[in-house]
Amino acid sequence: MKNIVTIAGGGSGYTPGIVLTLLKNQANFPIKEIRLYDTDRERNSDMEVIVDYLIKKNQSDITLTVTHDPKTAFTGVNFIFSQIRVGGIQMREIDEKIPLKYGIVGQETCGLGGFSYGMRSMKGFLEMVQHIQEYAPDAWILNYTNPETIISEAVRRKFPEAKIINACDMTISVEELIADSFGYDRTNWISYYYGLNHFGWYQSIYDTAEKRDIMPEIIEKIRTQGFNTEGLDPSWAKAFKLMEHMVDTFPEHLPNNYLEYYLYPNRIVESSNPTYTRANEIMDGRLKKIKETAEKIRSASSIEDIDYSSDSHGQYIVDIAVSILNDQNQRFMLIMPNKGAIPNLRQDAVVEVPCYVNAHGVEPISLRQDIPDFHKGLMEAQVASEKLLVDAFFEGSYQKALQAFTLNQSVPNADVAKKVLDELIEANGEYWVELS
């Protein structure tokens, strides 16, 4: 049977990589139709040009449908790959710049910028899930939409029966960097990782070829040699440089690089440009590339310069779909309710841990041992702040939102939390639920 796949957030710059990955995996994931769904009609139209070109270039007979209508997007679909960005890159810019104005971290998924995005994402994502439940209740939703622990918690509360898997490819990016920097083959690895989304640590990395845990060796190499960041985007190179410092300061475990926003918010703020943030870099880079590429194809000029390729971002989500479709029981780092996976963490936390994926869904792997108090303390505070934010969304509670903002570990005091919250409420307008 051939599948119908909808890419929600079809206008995203990540869409070409996902499509190319789908095209090269036809043997084990056959597709008859790809649907691009986006409320931004202009971006979806540009992406239609690019994806149509890629499908034809690969001599595929896959049908391409482009729509802003939920009924057309989801009726009869088998898989939905979600990468929606409610409010677009323009609201991300606001998320980043308002906190920086008050001297605290401004970031897409972390800190109060992440909470602002979370409030928008919950509203838009739950509306989309409602449409999916109406038009394709048996479809699998494979979610990349951020902030993922907040999204996962919100969906669990409103649509407990929804067939959704929340995935983040950041652990893959970290592992690829380690392998490329120090000459490992990560396909031999069995990794044990625990945390929240963008907030976790590796417990061990077992190499099946070496038949041993190589994480102590990796940590030593990071401390003594550093990563090879040649060719990386400067923003990512800077992030992995700070990750080296985290490893050197806390060498017992290997951290997710996003922990920099909670362990070293002072360094992040000091090195940030409050007038030109990551959102501006993306506007001038990835988004500009989409527009220029679409125009090249429309004018049939310099088509040979189009350099989109299948990447780890696309491969990860396609591999999850393949494991479901073919009941492969493959192993992935996924975001799930804890329920004992981390024994000494509250059971209702939404955590990121290794899981098996098969035709039935997701089966989390228990760590079978307690995590260190340092990590547990950091995680519990973050879990509480995220749950308060979800409470604020469902209850329309300003007080819960203020508590969530105050408890966020990137925030120094309640005065700053209130100022940022009030300004973000005004800036987001109808993107947020009304708080009172």
Secondary structure, 3 states (H helix, E strand, C coil): CCEEEEEECCCCCCHHHHHHHHHHCCCCCCEEEEEEECCCHHHHHHHHHHHHHHHHHCCCCCEEEEECCHHHHHCCCCEEEECCCCCHHHHHHHHHHHHHHCCCCCCCCCHHHHHHHHHHHHHHHHHHHHHHHHHCCCCEEEECCCCHHHHHHHHHHHCCCCCEEEECCHHHHHHHHHHHHHCCCHHHEEEEEEEECCEEEEEEEEECCCCEECHHHHHHHHHHCCCCCCCCCHHHHHHHHHHHHHHHHCCCCEECHHHHHHHCHHHHHHHCCCCCCHHHHHHHHHHHHHHHHHHHHHHCCCHHHCCCCCCHHHHHHHHHHHHHHCCCCEEEEEEEECCCCCCCCCCCCEEEEEEEEECCEEEECCCCCCCCHHHHHHHHHHHHHHHHHHHHHHHCCHHHHHHHHHHCCCCCCHHHHHHHHHHHHHHHHHHCCCCC
